Structures are given as structure tokens and as C-alpha cells.
Amino acid sequence: MSKLKQSSDPVLPGESVASIEEFEGGKNTYIDNGLIRSAAVGHKVLDFKRRTVRIEQKNPPILPKLGDILVGYVEMLFSSMMSIRVLYINDTKSTSGFSAISSVKIGSSGGGWSRDRGDRRGRTIFRVGDILRGRVVSLLNSTIHITIEEKEFGVIYATCFNCGGDTVPVNKNVKCIECGVVEERKLTSDYGKETFRLIQKTGNA
Ligand SMILES: [Zn+2]
């Protein structure tokens, strides 16, 4: 029998990895009710020589925390919510492939932006591919929930849905500089291609 045994499947935080009679808890573990449990996502390593168990993290991902500012793009759009693929966490590039959830209903709790402004029809507030900035408000059930209500949150950049052209903010709309199409969005106060470029520049540095 080899002295080290590593699990092939990753264990999750809270998962029991050994009992205290068999092993001593090592790195990334804690003891709870006679059981050694994992404190991290990683591979369980049993050291039979030292009688210890530890959890080795492989490229530990930076998990978003409450209050973190996320930047990502809309990957899926539903009637009341949307899924956002996270690209940056607090201006640092994230390659972990997290998705966050945001409500598409805006305006109920301030931000000075209201969805109900008369009877305009055919409005589109978000589209797949829009680049959004939001703040993490909940991590309930391991789901990252963000809000885009405040004025610095919302769409930071979108290309034209009609022709793929560059857009500029005009009042609370985005206007394509190629074909002139105007669409409503929930824009950030610093909307524009330059803002997104700057995030890419800082985040990838
Ligand atoms: Zn266009």
C-alpha cells in the first residue's frame, strides 16, 4: 500500500473526509462531532505514514464574496432573471467560469431609474452579450446573486443588436454609431467601450 492516497473526485467544504480515530486533520480541514471535514474544495490526501488527512486545492478559485463587484456578459436571458458569465471579480480577471444571477426587473428599489415610464412598446432592457457590472448581494444556495440597481451598475457596454456596431449612450439609451438604431438599456453612469477596455486592461495585467 502506498503511503499517500489522493481522491480523484474533489471533495466539497463540509464533506466528511475521515474520523478522528483514524486520522489527524491537516491542511484545509476542521473537526466536527468526531469527524474530520473539508474546509475547501479540493482533493483529499490521506497520508498513511503520518496518519493525517489534508485537502489539496488545485488552482484554488477566487470565490466571489458578498459586496464584490463583478463584470460579466449576459449568457442567458429569462423573463424575470438573467444569467451572467463572470469575467472579472473586483477588477481581477476570473477564469473559473462562474455564473451569477440577476433580476431583470429594475427600479423597484431606487437608483433613480424606473421601468415604468409610459406605454412605450417593444423595449429591450438587456440582450445576450451585454457587458454588465453588478454587486454581489447574496450567495444563497451556492448561487451568486448580483444587483444592478445602483447607478454605477448595469450595462457598461453593448454592441448594436442590429449590425454589431459600436454604441454610445444617449440619455438612457444606447445608440449605434453605424446604423443609428436606439435601444433602451439600464446603463451605468460610465457606459462605453472605453470603460470596458479599461477593465480588460487592469484585469488582465
Ligand atoms: Zn447598428
Residues whose N, C-alpha, C, O or C-beta is under 5 A from the ligand:
A	BS01	ZN	C160 N162 C163 G164 G165 C176 E178 C179 G180 V181
